[in-house]
């Protein structure tokens, strides 16, 4: 009799346990599907607002759901809590001018080739992508070179994990891959014909190209959708018309003070939106740049050598521009500056007189603005993509390490992972490109 009762009790316990397992498994699946995490106790540096010393960042489905003081944030049921005490969380770093993945543009046949597109040449399995993630980067403007007056379309890439370039594209509301248009002046594009031999010839060739683009646009407008009246399709003109209509931001390589002013004249003449890149001599014409309302993406070069037109570059460039009221971002021009050392660029800017707030903004939100993506990323704000980096300390301390990098709520770099650490510190194998990745297939990982 006792045995029978014991058997019934055990049976009921077993049944209850089974129900609990179902419920728990269901809840676990729900939490996993919701991708709900809270990083608790960190020093949060949102960029768009004041620092939160003991803060909590809540992420759901790749977006920032809450941010605030830990004692004021209410965690939803089932939140995975990550202890971030003693760590600093900043927005993911944005490089407005990068060559990771070695994407090329135009060839040596002529100086103006806007029809080329780095999307067709970038290698997202290049080890340079993992090094960038190890540097805290979450978004790059992948650029062609500056050996042409116009070398092609750039490609905006989120540094998600992916097998192909399509996995990393930033799409607009219509599903079209976003990017800019790369232009250059100065000595890079000067060589034997058909390339220009002087600065004046460089400017005249660009003017001629945009005049043709205006004419092409006018013909399309006059056709009013009539296929018989439409001009023959011209990929080169299409790219320039995108710039004329503000659909594609011009990212313009320029160094010398006179070259900078030439770019601004061309912008005023044709009405395209421009970001000035490098601008070694910006400190000489900071007031003119500010009056023009132009953004500057600058590079820090702290060692001797390099090109003649950059001989007057100064670490004070960022500070002078910031004081003049110019929107400033930093870039790596990787390999010119290794992406793993990107924080150092801003730290040197601070050493030379830039505010620490302005320098951090120059690594994040300012870059997002220059790519037209400020509503999506660049700061720790509710509704934005959960793109952030977790640091061991202050962003501008030489002792600080980047511990983790997250893109849209997914961890893409973890310093505690030996495979990831290799890319962060170098050594044998750090230059190896990513292997083919396919879940469930032998050899995939």
HELIX and SHEET records of a PDB file:
HELIX    1   1 UNK A    2  UNK A   34  1                                  33    
HELIX    2   2 UNK A   70  UNK A   72  5                                   3    
HELIX    3   3 UNK A  118  UNK A  120  5                                   3    
HELIX    4   4 UNK A  127  UNK A  134  1                                   8    
HELIX    5   5 UNK A  165  UNK A  167  5                                   3    
HELIX    6   6 UNK A  199  UNK A  223  1                                  25    
HELIX    7   7 UNK A  235  UNK A  244  1                                  10    
HELIX    8   8 UNK A  257  UNK A  270  1                                  14    
HELIX    9   9 UNK A  282  UNK A  284  5                                   3    
HELIX   10  10 UNK A  286  UNK A  292  1                                   7    
HELIX   11  11 UNK A  308  UNK A  310  5                                   3    
HELIX   12  12 UNK A  317  UNK A  324  1                                   8    
HELIX   13  13 UNK A  339  UNK A  341  5                                   3    
HELIX   14  14 UNK A  342  UNK A  351  1                                  10    
HELIX   15  15 UNK A  356  UNK A  363  1                                   8    
HELIX   16  16 UNK A  365  UNK A  370  1                                   6    
HELIX   17  17 UNK A  418  UNK A  425  1                                   8    
SHEET    1   A 4 UNK A  63  UNK A  69  0                                        
SHEET    2   A 4 UNK A  52  UNK A  60 -1                                        
SHEET    3   A 4 UNK A  36  UNK A  45 -1                                        
SHEET    4   A 4 UNK A  80  UNK A  83  1                                        
SHEET    1   B 7 UNK A  63  UNK A  69  0                                        
SHEET    2   B 7 UNK A  52  UNK A  60 -1                                        
SHEET    3   B 7 UNK A  36  UNK A  45 -1                                        
SHEET    4   B 7 UNK A  88  UNK A  91  1                                        
SHEET    5   B 7 UNK A 388  UNK A 391 -1                                        
SHEET    6   B 7 UNK A 402  UNK A 407 -1                                        
SHEET    7   B 7 UNK A 410  UNK A 414 -1                                        
SHEET    1   C 3 UNK A  93  UNK A  98  0                                        
SHEET    2   C 3 UNK A 137  UNK A 142  1                                        
SHEET    3   C 3 UNK A 155  UNK A 158 -1                                        
SHEET    1   D 6 UNK A 150  UNK A 153  0                                        
SHEET    2   D 6 UNK A 181  UNK A 184 -1                                        
SHEET    3   D 6 UNK A 250  UNK A 254  1                                        
SHEET    4   D 6 UNK A 274  UNK A 278  1                                        
SHEET    5   D 6 UNK A 295  UNK A 298  1                                        
SHEET    6   D 6 UNK A 328  UNK A 330  1                                        
END                                                                             
